[in-house]
Each structure stands twice: as structure tokens, then as C-alpha cells.
């Protein structure tokens, strides 16, 4: 396997990392057949061995674009924290692993937005009590489905509100990842 880098998240994919977060993919990566970035989940069209990571000059971003990137970062942190907690609450081992992998992917999406908007750090959000109202794997999976549906809608709506074509492309790539997550959550339900 040749060395690949993800143009969206900037992570290098090596023979010992190709299968990370595999539970979060509809079609799994295999040695020699990389379909998704194992770190952020984007498709193979964003994996390359020569190109540079996607970068947007900060001073080209308008106030609305920065606001959207800030909201996108917070959305992904909120979902990442939910999946992290869901992995602790879930009873089935496979569902636990699914939620842990989804958490990793969502936090990477948040880091992508953090880098693009040149924000200093990921936000610290209020963590709701999920355990008391989402106390079965089925309820957790239904919540996961709703969150993925919301993330897809967010990216589709807000891609019209950013001034950068590159950010629009990144939103499309991340929305496609969320669509995979929606399918996977639905499959488990």
C-alpha cells in the first residue's frame, strides 16, 4: 500500500491505520483497498499521495463563512460527545464499537472546521444527560439517526452560506460521510 494523505483532514494513511474506525463505514477499508479516510471518513477521491491538504486563506473568508464554520465545529463536537457517551451507555459490544468509531470521526470533522476557521480550540459544550432518556441501544441508535439527518441538512443548507467553493466541497464530502452514518444507524435499528 502506498502512503496516502487525506486532503480534507490531512492525516496520513499507513498500513497500520487503514482499518481504524471501520465500524463507521458502510463499506470497509481493506489492506490495499482504501475506500474511505479512516480518520474523517471521506471518500477515496480525497485521498492522494502527492497533493497538499485543502487550505483556505483565512483573510478570504467573510464573517458569515466564519460563523458557519464555528457552528459546524460545535455541531460536530456535540455529536462527537454524544457518540462518546453512547459508547459507554450501549449494551451490545458491536453497537459500543460503532458509537466509539462514530465519535472519532465526528471529532475529526470538528478539527477540520477548527483548522479552516483558524479557531484556537474546540469548544467546551454542556453535556446533556443521555443515560436517563436514551437507556436502550435502540433509543441511542434512533438518536444517532436523527443527529446524522440533522448534520446532512446543516451541510446542505449552509454550503450556500459560505463564500469559498473549497469549503462547499468539504461540506459536500463531510455530508456524504454523514449519509453513510445515517444508513449504518438505520441498519442497526
Secondary structure, 3 states (H helix, E strand, C coil): CCCEEECCCCCEECCCCCCCCHHHCCCCCECCECCECCCCCCEHHHEECCCCCCCCCHHHCCHHHHHHHHHHHHHHHHHHHHHHHHHHHCCCHHHHHHHHHHHHHHHHHHHHHHHHHCCCCCCCCCCCCCCCCCCCHHHHHHHHHHHHHHHHHHHHHHHHHCCCHHHHHHHHHHHHHHHHHHHHHHHHC
